[in-house]
Amino acid sequence: MKAVGAVALGAVGGWCAPAAAPVVPSIADLCGVRRRRPSGIGISLTFDDGPHPQGTPAVLDALDAAGARATFFLVGEQVVRRPDLAAAIAAAGHEVALHGFRHTLLLRRRPRELTTDLEHAAAVIADAAGVEPTRYRPPYGVFSSGGLVVARRRWEPWLWSQWGRDWTTRATPAGIARRVTCTLSAGDVVLLHDADYYSAEGSWSKTVAALPAIIDAAYALGSPLVALSDST
């Protein structure tokens, strides 16, 4: 029985092993999940959980005013509700990427279920935006080992190297900007959110308020703000 228990624990440990990648960079590296731009050039702002009827247009306006490109990891169930906003993101020259159809923790999902979810989300996004997503970030940034196998069949897995923790109730615009910019450098990938479906109500407004300071800090470093798909 002890041997069976050890095997079971080992299986669970293997399944959950990539889950710490968002906070332990060495695990992300071991799992082959990118956190920074491979070129080391430019800074990429990425926005999860949208599209959102207020948050997404406000973020698009801020990016347009700054001449910046970004990557939006879209949730399929939200794209179904607002396909026009997914189209607007692509029309504005930004990259659309995959965040799943349901915003559910991967540790709870079997590979077959996840495959169906991601394929459905990708089809919905492509239909709305007219562009096939090629990059994937899981809900909460948490991969399972099975989830990584499924994702790599069609999409490139991504996390981030800087975050604003902008989804919390206690977040403030100044605090979000400070977290992102205190060690910001060329090649960084920044995690932000343009929606509050899965986080504190109204959190997107704090993100929008923090964006000017984040954008200014990036440009002060001499780094262009580019999408993950941009090579420079």
C-alpha positions as a Markdown table, in Angstrom:
| # | Residue | x | y | z |
|---|---|---|---|---|
| 1 | Met | 0.0 | 0.0 | 0.0 |
| 2 | Lys | 2.9 | 2.4 | 0.8 |
| 3 | Ala | 4.3 | 1.7 | -2.7 |
| 4 | Val | 0.9 | 2.5 | -4.3 |
| 5 | Gly | 0.7 | 5.7 | -2.3 |
| 6 | Ala | 4.2 | 6.7 | -3.3 |
| 7 | Val | 3.3 | 6.1 | -7.0 |
| 8 | Ala | 0.1 | 8.2 | -6.6 |
| 9 | Leu | 1.9 | 11.0 | -4.9 |
| 10 | Gly | 4.6 | 10.9 | -7.7 |
| 11 | Ala | 1.9 | 11.1 | -10.3 |
| 12 | Val | 0.2 | 14.0 | -8.6 |
| 13 | Gly | 3.5 | 15.8 | -8.2 |
| 14 | Gly | 4.4 | 15.3 | -11.9 |
| 15 | Trp | 1.0 | 16.6 | -12.9 |
| 16 | Cys | 1.4 | 19.7 | -10.8 |
| 17 | Ala | 5.1 | 20.3 | -11.3 |
| 18 | Pro | 4.8 | 23.2 | -13.8 |
| 19 | Ala | 2.3 | 25.0 | -11.6 |
| 20 | Ala | 5.0 | 27.0 | -9.8 |
| 21 | Ala | 6.4 | 28.4 | -13.0 |
| 22 | Pro | 4.8 | 31.9 | -12.6 |
| 23 | Val | 6.7 | 32.5 | -9.4 |
| 24 | Val | 9.8 | 30.2 | -9.9 |
| 25 | Pro | 11.6 | 31.2 | -13.1 |
| 26 | Ser | 13.8 | 28.1 | -13.0 |
| 27 | Ile | 10.7 | 25.9 | -13.3 |
| 28 | Ala | 9.4 | 27.9 | -16.2 |
| 29 | Asp | 12.8 | 27.4 | -17.9 |
| 30 | Leu | 12.9 | 23.7 | -17.2 |
| 31 | Cys | 9.4 | 23.4 | -18.7 |
| 32 | Gly | 10.3 | 25.4 | -21.7 |
| 33 | Val | 7.7 | 28.1 | -21.0 |
| 34 | Arg | 8.8 | 31.6 | -22.2 |
| 35 | Arg | 8.7 | 34.5 | -19.7 |
| 36 | Arg | 10.7 | 37.1 | -21.7 |
| 37 | Arg | 11.1 | 38.1 | -25.3 |
| 38 | Pro | 13.7 | 35.8 | -26.9 |
| 39 | Ser | 15.2 | 38.7 | -28.8 |
| 40 | Gly | 15.8 | 40.7 | -25.6 |
| 41 | Ile | 14.5 | 43.7 | -27.5 |
| 42 | Gly | 11.4 | 45.7 | -26.7 |
| 43 | Ile | 8.9 | 45.3 | -23.9 |
| 44 | Ser | 5.6 | 43.4 | -24.4 |
| 45 | Leu | 2.5 | 44.5 | -22.5 |
| 46 | Thr | 0.0 | 41.6 | -22.3 |
| 47 | Phe | -3.6 | 41.7 | -21.2 |
| 48 | Asp | -5.5 | 38.7 | -20.0 |
| 49 | Asp | -9.2 | 37.9 | -19.5 |
| 50 | Gly | -10.9 | 40.1 | -22.1 |
| 51 | Pro | -12.5 | 41.3 | -24.1 |
| 52 | His | -14.4 | 43.6 | -21.8 |
| 53 | Pro | -16.9 | 46.3 | -22.8 |
| 54 | Gln | -15.2 | 49.1 | -20.8 |
| 55 | Gly | -11.8 | 47.8 | -20.1 |
| 56 | Thr | -10.7 | 46.8 | -23.6 |
| 57 | Pro | -11.7 | 50.0 | -25.4 |
| 58 | Ala | -9.9 | 52.1 | -22.6 |
| 59 | Val | -6.8 | 50.0 | -23.0 |
| 60 | Leu | -6.9 | 50.3 | -26.8 |
| 61 | Asp | -7.2 | 54.1 | -26.5 |
| 62 | Ala | -4.2 | 54.3 | -24.2 |
| 63 | Leu | -2.1 | 52.1 | -26.5 |
| 64 | Asp | -3.1 | 54.0 | -29.5 |
| 65 | Ala | -2.2 | 57.3 | -27.9 |
| 66 | Ala | 1.3 | 55.9 | -27.1 |
| 67 | Gly | 1.8 | 54.3 | -30.5 |
| 68 | Ala | 2.2 | 50.9 | -28.7 |
| 69 | Arg | 1.4 | 47.4 | -29.8 |
| 70 | Ala | 0.4 | 44.7 | -27.3 |
| 71 | Thr | -0.8 | 41.1 | -27.0 |
| 72 | Phe | -4.3 | 40.3 | -25.7 |
| 73 | Phe | -4.9 | 36.8 | -24.3 |
| 74 | Leu | -8.6 | 36.4 | -24.9 |
| 75 | Val | -11.2 | 34.2 | -23.2 |
| 76 | Gly | -13.4 | 32.4 | -25.7 |
| 77 | Glu | -16.6 | 32.7 | -23.6 |
| 78 | Gln | -16.1 | 36.5 | -23.6 |
| 79 | Val | -15.3 | 36.7 | -27.3 |
| 80 | Val | -18.6 | 34.9 | -28.0 |
| 81 | Arg | -20.4 | 37.7 | -26.0 |
| 82 | Arg | -18.4 | 40.6 | -27.7 |
| 83 | Pro | -16.9 | 39.5 | -31.0 |
| 84 | Asp | -16.7 | 43.1 | -32.2 |
| 85 | Leu | -14.2 | 43.9 | -29.5 |
| 86 | Ala | -12.0 | 40.9 | -30.5 |
| 87 | Ala | -12.2 | 42.3 | -34.0 |
| 88 | Ala | -11.3 | 45.8 | -32.8 |
| 89 | Ile | -8.2 | 44.5 | -31.1 |
| 90 | Ala | -6.9 | 42.9 | -34.3 |
| 91 | Ala | -8.0 | 45.9 | -36.4 |
| 92 | Ala | -5.9 | 48.2 | -34.2 |
| 93 | Gly | -2.8 | 46.1 | -35.0 |
| 94 | His | -2.5 | 44.2 | -31.8 |
| 95 | Glu | -1.9 | 40.4 | -31.4 |
| 96 | Val | -4.8 | 38.2 | -30.3 |
| 97 | Ala | -3.8 | 35.1 | -28.3 |
| 98 | Leu | -5.4 | 32.3 | -26.5 |
| 99 | His | -6.5 | 32.1 | -22.8 |
| 100 | Gly | -8.9 | 29.2 | -23.1 |
| 101 | Phe | -12.7 | 29.1 | -23.6 |
| 102 | Arg | -13.5 | 28.7 | -19.9 |
| 103 | His | -11.4 | 30.5 | -17.3 |
| 104 | Thr | -10.8 | 27.3 | -15.3 |
| 105 | Leu | -7.6 | 26.1 | -13.5 |
| 106 | Leu | -5.8 | 23.6 | -15.6 |
| 107 | Leu | -4.9 | 21.4 | -12.7 |
| 108 | Arg | -8.6 | 20.4 | -12.6 |
| 109 | Arg | -8.8 | 19.6 | -16.3 |
| 110 | Arg | -8.2 | 16.4 | -18.2 |
| 111 | Pro | -6.2 | 16.6 | -21.4 |
| 112 | Arg | -9.2 | 15.6 | -23.6 |
| 113 | Glu | -11.4 | 18.2 | -22.0 |
| 114 | Leu | -8.7 | 20.9 | -22.3 |
| 115 | Thr | -8.1 | 20.0 | -26.0 |
| 116 | Thr | -11.8 | 20.6 | -26.7 |
| 117 | Asp | -11.7 | 23.8 | -24.7 |
| 118 | Leu | -8.7 | 25.3 | -26.5 |
| 119 | Glu | -9.8 | 24.2 | -30.0 |
| 120 | His | -13.2 | 25.8 | -29.4 |
| 121 | Ala | -11.6 | 29.0 | -28.1 |
| 122 | Ala | -9.2 | 29.2 | -31.0 |
| 123 | Ala | -12.0 | 28.8 | -33.5 |
| 124 | Val | -14.1 | 31.5 | -31.8 |
| 125 | Ile | -11.2 | 33.9 | -31.7 |
| 126 | Ala | -10.2 | 33.3 | -35.3 |
| 127 | Asp | -13.8 | 33.8 | -36.4 |
| 128 | Ala | -14.2 | 37.1 | -34.6 |
| 129 | Ala | -10.8 | 38.6 | -35.1 |
| 130 | Gly | -9.9 | 37.1 | -38.5 |
| 131 | Val | -6.6 | 35.9 | -37.1 |
| 132 | Glu | -5.5 | 32.5 | -35.8 |
| 133 | Pro | -4.0 | 32.7 | -32.3 |
| 134 | Thr | -0.6 | 31.1 | -32.0 |
| 135 | Arg | 0.3 | 31.7 | -28.3 |
| 136 | Tyr | -1.4 | 30.4 | -25.2 |
| 137 | Arg | -1.4 | 31.4 | -21.5 |
| 138 | Pro | -3.4 | 29.4 | -19.1 |
| 139 | Pro | -5.9 | 30.8 | -16.6 |
| 140 | Tyr | -4.1 | 32.1 | -13.5 |
| 141 | Gly | -0.8 | 31.3 | -15.3 |
| 142 | Val | -0.9 | 27.8 | -13.9 |
| 143 | Phe | 0.1 | 24.9 | -16.2 |
| 144 | Ser | -0.3 | 21.2 | -15.6 |
| 145 | Ser | 2.1 | 18.8 | -17.2 |
| 146 | Gly | -0.8 | 17.5 | -19.3 |
| 147 | Gly | -1.8 | 21.0 | -20.1 |
| 148 | Leu | 1.6 | 21.8 | -21.5 |
| 149 | Val | 1.5 | 18.7 | -23.7 |
| 150 | Val | -1.9 | 19.8 | -25.1 |
| 151 | Ala | -0.9 | 23.4 | -25.6 |
| 152 | Arg | 2.3 | 22.6 | -27.5 |
| 153 | Arg | 0.4 | 20.7 | -30.1 |
| 154 | Arg | -0.7 | 24.0 | -31.7 |
| 155 | Trp | 0.3 | 26.9 | -29.5 |
| 156 | Glu | 3.4 | 28.4 | -27.9 |
| 157 | Pro | 3.1 | 28.5 | -24.1 |
| 158 | Trp | 3.8 | 31.9 | -22.4 |
| 159 | Leu | 3.9 | 33.4 | -19.0 |
| 160 | Trp | 5.5 | 36.7 | -18.0 |
| 161 | Ser | 8.5 | 38.3 | -16.3 |
| 162 | Gln | 6.7 | 41.3 | -14.7 |
| 163 | Trp | 3.2 | 41.7 | -13.3 |
| 164 | Gly | 1.2 | 44.5 | -11.7 |
| 165 | Arg | -1.0 | 42.3 | -9.5 |
| 166 | Asp | -3.8 | 44.5 | -10.8 |
| 167 | Trp | -6.6 | 42.0 | -10.2 |
| 168 | Thr | -6.7 | 42.4 | -6.4 |
| 169 | Thr | -9.1 | 44.5 | -4.4 |
| 170 | Arg | -6.3 | 46.4 | -2.8 |
| 171 | Ala | -4.5 | 47.3 | -6.0 |
| 172 | Thr | -4.0 | 51.0 | -6.8 |
| 173 | Pro | -2.8 | 52.6 | -10.0 |
| 174 | Ala | 0.4 | 53.8 | -8.3 |
| 175 | Gly | 1.0 | 50.3 | -6.8 |
| 176 | Ile | 0.4 | 48.6 | -10.2 |
| 177 | Ala | 2.8 | 50.9 | -12.0 |
| 178 | Arg | 5.4 | 50.5 | -9.2 |
| 179 | Arg | 5.3 | 46.7 | -9.3 |
| 180 | Val | 5.7 | 46.7 | -13.1 |
| 181 | Thr | 8.4 | 49.3 | -13.4 |
| 182 | Cys | 10.7 | 48.9 | -10.4 |
| 183 | Thr | 12.9 | 46.4 | -12.2 |
| 184 | Leu | 11.6 | 46.8 | -15.8 |
| 185 | Ser | 14.1 | 46.1 | -18.5 |
| 186 | Ala | 14.3 | 45.4 | -22.2 |
| 187 | Gly | 12.9 | 42.0 | -23.1 |
| 188 | Asp | 10.3 | 41.9 | -20.3 |
| 189 | Val | 6.8 | 40.6 | -20.7 |
| 190 | Val | 4.3 | 42.4 | -18.5 |
| 191 | Leu | 1.1 | 40.8 | -17.2 |
| 192 | Leu | -1.9 | 43.1 | -16.9 |
| 193 | His | -5.7 | 42.7 | -17.2 |
| 194 | Asp | -8.3 | 44.6 | -19.3 |
| 195 | Ala | -11.2 | 42.8 | -17.7 |
| 196 | Asp | -12.7 | 42.1 | -14.2 |
| 197 | Tyr | -14.8 | 39.0 | -14.9 |
| 198 | Tyr | -12.5 | 36.8 | -12.8 |
| 199 | Ser | -11.0 | 39.3 | -10.5 |
| 200 | Ala | -12.0 | 42.3 | -8.2 |
| 201 | Glu | -14.8 | 44.3 | -9.6 |
| 202 | Gly | -13.6 | 47.4 | -11.4 |
| 203 | Ser | -10.0 | 46.3 | -11.3 |
| 204 | Trp | -9.6 | 47.1 | -15.0 |
| 205 | Ser | -10.0 | 50.8 | -14.3 |
| 206 | Lys | -7.0 | 50.8 | -12.0 |
| 207 | Thr | -5.0 | 49.1 | -14.8 |
| 208 | Val | -6.0 | 51.8 | -17.3 |
| 209 | Ala | -5.0 | 54.5 | -14.8 |
| 210 | Ala | -1.6 | 52.8 | -14.3 |
| 211 | Leu | -0.9 | 52.5 | -18.0 |
| 212 | Pro | 0.6 | 56.0 | -18.7 |
| 213 | Ala | 3.2 | 55.5 | -16.0 |
| 214 | Ile | 4.1 | 52.0 | -17.3 |
| 215 | Ile | 4.3 | 53.2 | -20.9 |
| 216 | Asp | 6.4 | 56.2 | -19.9 |
| 217 | Ala | 8.8 | 54.0 | -18.0 |
| 218 | Ala | 9.2 | 51.6 | -21.0 |
| 219 | Tyr | 9.9 | 54.5 | -23.3 |
| 220 | Ala | 12.4 | 56.0 | -20.8 |
| 221 | Leu | 14.4 | 52.8 | -21.1 |
| 222 | Gly | 14.5 | 53.3 | -24.9 |
| 223 | Ser | 12.4 | 50.2 | -25.4 |
| 224 | Pro | 9.6 | 50.0 | -27.9 |
| 225 | Leu | 6.3 | 48.5 | -26.8 |
| 226 | Val | 5.7 | 45.5 | -29.0 |
| 227 | Ala | 3.5 | 42.5 | -29.3 |
| 228 | Leu | 4.9 | 39.0 | -28.5 |
| 229 | Ser | 4.7 | 38.3 | -32.2 |
| 230 | Asp | 7.0 | 41.1 | -33.1 |
| 231 | Ser | 10.6 | 40.1 | -33.8 |
| 232 | Thr | 12.1 | 43.4 | -32.7 |
